[in-house]
Amino acid sequence: MSKKSKIITGLGAASTLAAATDFFLCRTLFDQTLNRKKLKKGKQLSLADADLNDEQKTQRHKELLLCKKWIQNVAVDKVSVESEDQVQLVGMIYPSHDHTSHRWVIALHDYACCKEDMRPVARAFHEQGYHVLTPDARAHGESEGSLISLGWNERRDLLRWIDAVLEMDSQAEIVLYGISMGADTILFCPQEKLPAAVRCIIEDGGYTSVYDILSWQMTHYYKMPPFPILDSMGVLVKQKMKFSIRKASALPKMEKALLPTLFLHGEKDVHVPCDMAFSLYDACQSAKDLYIVENSGHRANMYEQPKAYYQKIFRFLDEHMK
């Protein structure tokens, strides 16, 4: 074999190895991030308190004890809807004690959490006279589904839940509340297509886009550059979930925002950097407010400063739900 042939053969082998490595890494990232079965071997494990410090965990424990007593006096109903792609979705309703109330909140949990993790939020809204709906996102909790799209396909499921509320209460005034992936499920919705019954948005820990959050995780956790692995993973996402991770962005939606939106974020959130909150807030063209919770990390805001957190939320709603 000539020297030139050896070089060509070597380059071919190197290219094949690089392509195989890229495929293996993008497939691994896809499975570990977006595949429910691979993520926890088919079992849903809640990570709701995974990033809390000791003081925040203590506060969360207190909240859960209060929830345990509270729920004994609430007529909780389990409900379900079917998604556009025939996935059964399950949720819980906590009806208000004020039977004349038409105020509702749909509270959406974060990635790798479940509807039960939203009980502290449900209790806070319920005590303000709201009916509360807490769904399990697809591929979480009791809901069916195997793939997680980090809010993009889940946004269509949210529309089904809004329709379900309106079937129960045609006069409903709806607040959409979400934490991180739940927040982006809301932010990804084109607001001009939402029913007029949807009045306000409360988002806590949202990210700018699917690509941005995956890119952040690759550099922060895996210490790897996003290109080319994330772009290869994007091809896999397109094949299996029918959307582009680069186009799945909340920023264009914020530029056309119509609904009053409160942006909440932990100052020390290492999973969704605080800069993303400022980007979303700056892009938002509707009535808005921003509250950065000092010394707080991911999913920790309501436990770091619970009194100030809920005061901020309900003052915002009092102003914009008149």
Disulfide bonds with the S-S distance in Angstrom:
none
